[in-house]
Amino acid sequence: RDRPLVWINCAASADGRLAYAEGQRARLSSPEDLERVHRLRAHADGILVGIRTVLLDDPGLRVDWRRIGEEERPGPVRLVVDSRGRTPASARVLDGRAPTLVLTTRAGAPAFPPGVPTLVAGEERVDLAAAFRELRGRGMERILVEGGGEIISSLLEAGLFDRWTVYVAPCAIGGQTAPRVVGGRDRPPGMPSVPLRLLSAERLADGLLVTWAPAAPA
């Protein structure tokens, strides 16, 4: 196929929230889930997040080799979807400790300094399908997507995913503005939902680990 395998992974509260209101980070993963996530990272060619995740969480997106008991080796490429060039120069994804590639647009590319590697896909909005084709052409076979809700929504709507795993934490966050697992615009009346196929559901620590795949074509 013309794109890498795309595996979406996230942790959410029992009521489907990724964080507290205003994007304040919530520690949702158990130690067991964190180990699982780092194993997923270790076997990925790229780890992808959206710009909102970078601005709110400032993730490093690196593998904790010690946590998973493996010898350190070159880690996956950190991929940031940033259509308007908003990634701060101080962001951890630009700390040089692992390779980084920013997926951006023709309109956003001039905002990045020369030292930041970019891949242009789209005019004003990042064309994820085109970006994935280019990444596959560069040898990437497996991409781990770690959010946030807008990116997850875009991938689900476009069918650009192969697995979607959610660790459901034993807590509820509530509220009106706390970010949900799947963001995006409200679906208009009559627009069908995104069909999924359940692959597994299992207890992990005090939470629930659920994995979905796209539903088979009718």
N, C-alpha and C positions, 0 to 999 in steps of 0.2 A: 504494500500500500504506500501512499505518498506522504504519510505523516507518521510521527512516532506513536507508540502506545502512550495514551494519556490517562494517568491515574489521579483522580481528585481525592484528596484526603483532608479531613478537618475534624475538629472537636467542637461539640455544641452542648449547650445545656439541654435538659429534658424538654424544655419548651422551645427549642430550636434557635437559640441565640448564640452568636459567636463571641460576644463581648458585652460589657455593660453599656449604658447610654453614653453618648459622645465618644464611643469607641474605646472607652477605658478597658484595658486588657483584663480578661478573666482567666484565671488558671484552671482550665477544665480537664486537661489530660492527667491521668494517673501516672505514676512512675512506670507502670507496665506499658501504658499506651505510649509514653515518650520513647521507651526502648523500641517499640514497634515502629514508630515514626522514623527513628534514626536508622533502623534497618531498611526501611523503604528508601530513605535518602541515599543510603550507601549503595543501593543497586539502581539508582536513577542516573541518567546522563545529564539531566537538568532539573532544577527545582524552580517552579514558577509561582510568582505572586503578582498581585496588582499594586498599583501605586498607592492606593489607600492603605493597604497593609503596611507598606514601607513607611508611610507618614505617621501611622498610628502606633505600630508595634516596633518599628526599626529592627526587623529580624536579621540575624546573621546568616541564616540558611546554610549552615555548615553541618557536617556529620560529626557527632560525638563518638569517635571510634572507641574510646575507652568504655563508654556506656555499653556498647554492643560487643565488647571483647574481641575486636578485630584490629589488626595492624593498620596503622594509618597509611593512607595512600591518597593520591590526588582525588579530590572530591568532585561532585557534579558542578556544572556551570549554574550560576545563579541567574535566573531570568526574571526581569522586571517588565511588566506591561505598563508603559508610561507614554500616553499619547501626546502630552503637552509639555514634557520636559520639566516635571516638578520634583524629580528625585534630588534631595539635598546632597551637596558635596560631602556632608558629614555622615551620610547614611552608612550603616554597617555593610550594606551590600556593595559599597564602593571602597571598602577598607583594604583591598588588595590581598586579602588572606585566602581568597579563592577566586577563580575567574568569574566575571560577570558580563552579561550581555543584556542591554536594554532593548526591548521591542517597542518601537515608536513609530511615528508617522512622518510623512514628508513635512507636515507643518511643524511638528515638535522637534525634529532632529536638530535644527540650528540652535536650540536652547542648551544642548549638551556641550561641555568643553571637549576639545580634541582627544583627551586621554580616556574618555568613556566610550567603550565599544557599543555601537548601536546596530540594530537591524531594522531597516525601514520597511514597513508593511502596511500600506494604506495611506490615504491622504490626510484625513482628520481624525479617524478612529482606527485603532490597530485592527488589521485584518488577521485574526488569529489563524484562520485556515491557511492563508498565504504564509504567515510566519512559521507555522508548523511544517509546511512543505519545505521551506528553506532550511529549517533546522534538521529535517530528515536528510536533506541533501548534504548537510554538513556532518552527517554521521550519527546524529542523535536518534536513539531507538526507543528511549523510555523517558517520559517527562512526568515528574510528580508535581501536582498543582496543590498549593497550600492556601488558596484563598486570595482575596476575600469573597464576600457574597456576590459582588458584581461580576467578578471573573467566573465564579461557579455558574451563575445564571447564564452568562454568555455561552459557556461551553455546553451546558445542558440544552439550551435552545438550539444551538447549531449542530448538536449531535457529535461534538468534537471530544468525546471521552470514551474510555473503554471500561473503567472501573470507577466507582465512587464509594469511598469508605467514610463513614461517620462514626466517631466515638461519641456516644451519648453519655454525658457525665451525670452523676446522681445529684442534680441541683436544678433549680429554676431561677431565672433572672427576671423575667417579666418586663414591664414598661412598654412605652410606645415607640421609643427611638433606639432601643438597643438593636444593633445590627443582626439581621437574620441570616441563617445559613445560605439561603438563596435570595439574592437581592433582585435588582432589575425593576422594570416597570410592571404595574398591575396588568394582568391579562384581561383583555376586553371580553365582554360576554360572547360566548360561543367559541372562543379560541381554545383548542384542546390542550390538556395538560401534557407534560413530557412523560411518556410511558417508560417505566423502568421494570427490570427483572431482578428479583431478589436472589442473590447468590449465597449469602450466609448471614446468620445472626447468632452471636455468641456472647456469653458473659466475659468481661475482662475487668478484673478487680471488682469494683462496685458499680461499674458502668456496663454499657451494652455496645458491642462493636457490630455494625451493620454494613454490609457491602452489597452494592447494586451494580447492574450493568444496563446498557441500553436494551430496551425490549426488542425482541426479534421482529424484523419487518413482517407486517401482516401478509 
